[in-house]
Amino acid sequence: MNFNEFDLHEDVLSAVDSMNYQQATPIQEQAIPHILSGADLLACAQTGTGKTAAYLIPILDKVAHESNSDTAALILVPTRELAVQIDQQIQGLGYFVGATSIAVYGGNKGPEWDQQKKALTQGADIIIATPGRLIAHLQLGYVNFKGIRHLVLDEADRMLDMGFLQDILKIMSFLPAKRQTLMFSATMPSKIGELAKRILHNPQEVRLAVSRPADRIDQQFYMAKDEQKLPLLTHLLTGVENISMVLFTSRKSTVDPIVRALRKLKVGAFGISSDSDQAEREVVLRDFKNRKFPILVATDVLSRGIDIDNLSHVVNYDVPRDPEDYVHRIGRTARAESKGIAITFINEQDQKYVLKIERLFEKELEKRSVTAELGLGEAPVFEARRSRSSHGRKRSDGVKKTESGDPAAGKKRRKPKNKGPKNPVQA
């Protein structure tokens, strides 16, 4: 569907054309008419499907048709990186419309705070904010949101995962009851449905199925204990050239050790986590996008807030708990018909999350075990499927214990086969 087929203001069409948007993506095609009609909306679409433009385009259309000095739209997001990205996208799309925007996110109370306070006091057309920082401004009493007509919760599932529910509800108490509310989420857990019932009024729903990873992505799964992951990663990267990699870890305490290990290999690497200073994070992200260093190490918290794709490699140092997060992450590689490699390490605790990925893909995934031949010791045995039995009780070692109490009488544990070439990352 072409954007000309939507009933959009000519200035918005000029903006869309200037951004070189050709055909509307499925989420845009389905969401834009609902938003233009003024309906509340609950939309589920994974990262990379064009969902940001799906709500920005119709909101900018409303800004173009309306004359109001108050802030028209508030967009709540989980991370400051995402707030900055959306602000930049508004600057591109809003140029012809003359729309103003500002990103409100955490940091020191310096020039940024004063700039945010000025925008919140005078009223930019669109405010993009992280919940915590916005509440800090709201509590000082100078923010007036009486003219808000549109509220967007972007990455709603991630905001709930990060514990922002009460902050969101508190912010909503400052907003007019009569408004349009839009919820966009990459996944649709039950808590999203419960929140939707609380804050949406007769919403329309758009749900796009999670797409499978492109066939061009070489997905490699390696069994490895935590202490084996770094030396295994070191081996896999040996001799690999032209790397552009993002490595995701679930623990910020592992970011610096991974960066140090990579630098010992003379590989340029930098890390960012929630502990990183905002200015530092922005510099690191900008330099990585400009290919000034090859490997970025980031925590899960930032995984959806990083606007980076066209990677040669994605590494899941820890298995994502949500299988759809796995799809989002590895989808950053193998773009534009190129090939890509996705490496995932599986320890004893993360095996249950691999089962979720297999259920999503409806197939069993090959797990490679190469640590023994590399002199790193035996790898964990993948036995998540055998952890429970209807004929016996669960054992901590994963061996089924039969009614007789003899573990040997149950199904024997098989030693994993060593699979894959010496350096499969180059395959």
N, C-alpha and C positions, 0 to 999 in steps of 0.2 A: 504494500500500500504506500502510495506517495504522500508526502506531507501536505501537498496541495489539496488533497482530498479531505483533509480536516478543515473545519471552519475556523481557521486561525487568522489573527490580525496580520495585515500585510507586513508590519514591522517584524513580527515573529517569524514569518516566512522568509524574510530577508536575512534574519539572524540564522535560521536553520540552513539556508543556502550558503551563507558565509562560512559555516562550520563544516560544509561539504557533506551534510547528511543526505543520503540518497533515499533509500527506502526505510520505512519504519520497521523496527524490530517487532517480533510478536508481542512483547510486553508493552511496547509503545502503542501498537495498533489496538490492543485491547484496553489499555488503561486510559489513554488520552480522551476518548469520547466520554467515559464516565466522569473524569475530572472536569472536563469542560461543562458537563451537565450540572455540576455542583454536588454530585453525590459523594458520600463517604466511600472509602475504598480500602479493602484489604487485599494486598497483592503479594504473591509469593513468586519470586524469580531469583535465580542465582546471580552471583556477581559476573559482570561481563556481558549482560544481556541488554544493556541500555536503559536500565530502570531509572537512573538519575535523570536522564533527559525525559523519561516518561512522565515525570511529575513536574520538572522544571519548565518544559515547553508550555503546558496548559496554564501553569501558574503565571508565567510571564505574559501569556495571552491575556489573562485577567488584569494584570498590572497595566498592560497597554491600553485596555478599554476603560480603566477606572482612573479617576483623579482623586487621590487621597494623600494627605501629608503623613498619615500614620503608617506604621509598619504593616504590610499586608500579609506577609507569610513568615512563619517560624518553622525552621527545619532543625529537628533534634537528631544528633548523630552520636555514636559511641566514642569516637576518637578525634583528636585535633587534626590528624592527618587527613581524615575524611572530610572534616569541616573545611580545611584549606582547599582540597580538591574540588569540592562542590562550589566554593566561593569563586575559584578560578573558572569553573565551567559557566557560572552565572555571568562572569565578566565577559566571556566570549559570546554567549547567547543573548545577554542583555544589552549589548552595545547599541543595537539599532532601536531597542525599546527605550533606552535611557534609564533602565532599572539600576538601582543602587543596592549594594549588599555589603555585609561584613561578617567575618567569621569570628565567633566569640569562643575562646578556649582558654585553658589554664596556663599558668605561668606566673612570673613575678608581677607585682603591681607597679609596673613602670610605664613607659610610653604606650605599650599595647593596651594596658588597662584603661588609660585615659582615652585612647582612641575608641575603644569599645564603649566606654561610658558615654562619650559624645554621640556615637551612632545610636546607641540605645535611647538616649535622651531626645535626640532630634528626630529619630525614626528613619532608618534605611528601609527600602522596599522589602527586602528579604534579609532575615537574620538566620545564620546557620550557627548552631551552638552545641557544645557539649553540656550535658545537664548540670554538672557540678559548678562550672564557671558561671553559667547563667543564673543559677540560684544565688551565687555570691553577689551578683549585681542586683537581683530582685530584692534581696533582703535589705538593701540600702535605701530602697524606697523611691528611686528616681526613674524606674522603668515603667513605661505606660504601654500596655499591650491591649488597650481597649479597642483598637482598630484592627486587630488580627482577624483575618477572614479565612486563613488556611494554615493548618498545622500538619506537618509531615514528620512521621517517625521513620527515619531511614535506618536500615539494619536493626530493626526492632528486636529481633531475637538476640543479637549480640548485646544490645543494651540491657536486656533482662538478664543475660548470662553474667554481665558485669555488675549486677546489683543496682541498676538505676531505676527500678520500678517506683520506689517511693519518691525519688527526685522528679520523675516524669509526672506523677500524680500531683505533686506540689506545684510544679510549673503550670500544669493545666488549671490549677485553681486561680491563676492570675489571668487566664484567657477568657474571652467572651464565651458564653454557653452556646451561642449561635455561631457556628463556624463549620467549615469543611475540614474533616480530619482524614488523613491518608496514612495508612500503615504499610510499609514495604519491608519485607523480610525474606531472607534467603532460604530459611527453613520454616516449617510450620508445626512446632511442638504444641502441646496442649496449652501451655502457659500463654502462647500468643493468641490462641482462640479465646482464652479467658479474658485477656486484656482487651481484645477487640470487642467483646460483649460489653465491657465497662465503658469504653470511650467512643465507640462508633455507633452511629444512628442509621439503622436500615442500610448497611453497607452493601455495595456491589463487591463481588469477589473475582479476582483473576489469579489463577494458579497455573504456572507453567511447570511441567515436569522437569526434574533435574536431568540434564542431558548427560549422556555417557561421555567419558573422556575421548578425545580424538584418537583414532587408530595410530596416528603418527607419534603418539607419546609412548615411549618405551618404559613401561612401569616395572620397576625392579623392587622386590621385597626381600630384605635380608634379616635373618634371625640374628640377634645380637644382644648380649647383656649390656647394661649401661656402660660398664668399663671397657667394653669392646667397641663401642660406637666410634669414638674418636680415631683409634688406629685403623679401623675398617674404612672410615671415610677417607683418611689419609691415603690408604692403599688405592681406593677407588679413583682418587683424583690424580694419582701419579701419572704424569705424561699426558694428561688431558689439556688441550689447548682451546683458546677462544671461549673461555667459560664466562657465562653471565648467569649467576646462580643466586637464588634466595633459599636460605636454610631456615626452616621454622622449628622452634623448640618450645615446649610447653612451660619451661622453667627459666626465669630470667637469670637464675644463678649459673646457668650453663652457657650463657651468651659469651662472657669474657673468656672462659677456658677454651671454647671452640675457636674464637677469634685468635687467641694466642697460638693454638696448635696449628692453625692454617698459616699464620705468619711465619712460624718456624720452617714451614715448607717453602718459604719465599713466595707465598700466595697472598695477594692483597685482599684483606678482609676487614670489614668494620661491622659493628653490631649496634642495634638499637633495641631498647626495651622501655617499659613504663618508667624506669628510673632515669632514663636519659633526659638531659636538658632539651627543651623544645628547640632552641636555636641549633643545638648540635644535631638533633634528629633531622631537621630540615636540610642542613648542610650535607649530612651523610646520604639522605635520600636523593638530593639533587646530584651529588657526585656519582652515585651509583647509576642513576638514569643516564648520566653523561659518559658512562663507561670509564670512569677514572679508576675504578677498582672492580675486580670480578665477582666478589662474593659478599653478599649481605646476609647477616645473621639477625633474625628477628624473632620476637616472642609471639605466641598465639594471639595475644591481645591486639597486636597490630596487624594481624594477617589480612583482615578485610579492609584495613585503613590504608594499605599500601597500593597506590595506583601504578603498578609495574607489571608489564607483561613482556612478551617476546623474549623469554628467558631460554637459555640452553638447558638449564637444569633447575629442578625444584627438589629440595631434600626435606623430607619429614623426619627430623631427628627423633620425634615422638609421633606416634600414630594419632591423628586427629580423632577426637571422641565422636564427632558427628561425621558420618560418611559423606554428607553433602559438602562439608568443609574440605574434605579430601579432594572432591571433584573441583571445587573452586580453586584450590591451591595449584593443583597440577595443571589446571587449564590455563595458567599463566605462561606455559610453554607450548611449543608447537602451534604458534599462531601463524596465520598467513601462509598456510601450506608448508611451513617449515617443520622439521622434526625436533623432538625434545625428549629429555630423559627425566623421569620422576623416580627418586630413590626414597624408600621408606624403611626405617629400622624398626624391628619388632622385638621387644623384650618380653619378659614373662607376664607383666601386668597389662600390656597393651593388646594381647591376643584377642580379647573379646571385641575390641573395636575393629579388628580386621574382619571378624565375622560379620559385622554390620556392613562393611564395605562389600563383602562378598554377596550378602543378601541384596544390596542395591544393584550390583552388577549381574546378579543371578548366575554366578559361576564361581568356582574355586580358583583362587589366585596361587600362582607358583611362589613358594617361599624358598629362597636360596640360603644355603648354610655353608659358608666358606671360611669361617674364623679358624677352624682347626688346621686346615692346610696352610693358613697364613701364620701359624704359630701363636695364635691369640687364645687358644683354648677352645673347648667345646661350646657350640652355640646352644641356646635354649631349644627345647623340642616344642614344636607347635602342637599343642594338645588341648586347645580350648574346646574342641568338639567333644573330647572324651572326659571333660571335667565332671560330668554328672552321668549317672546311669539309673535307669528305672529299676534295675535289679540289685543295686548296691548303693552305698553311701559315698559321698564325696571324700576324696583323700587329697591332702595337700601336695603329694608328689604326682598327681595326675593319673595314677594307676588305679584302674577299677578294682575295688575290693568286693569279692563275691560273698554270698551268704555263708560260705565255709570259713571266711576270714582269711583265706590264703591269697595274697596278692598275685602270686605266681599263677593261680588258677584262672585269673582274668586275662584280658587281652594284653599281650606283651607290648612293651614300648619298643618302637622301632627307632634305630639310630638314623638320623636324617642323612640323606645322601648329599655329597658335595656336588653342587651344580654350578654351571656357569663358568666362563673363562676366568683366567687369573685377574683380569681387569675389565669386568663386564660393563663398566660405565662408559667405555669407549665403543661398545658394540653398536 
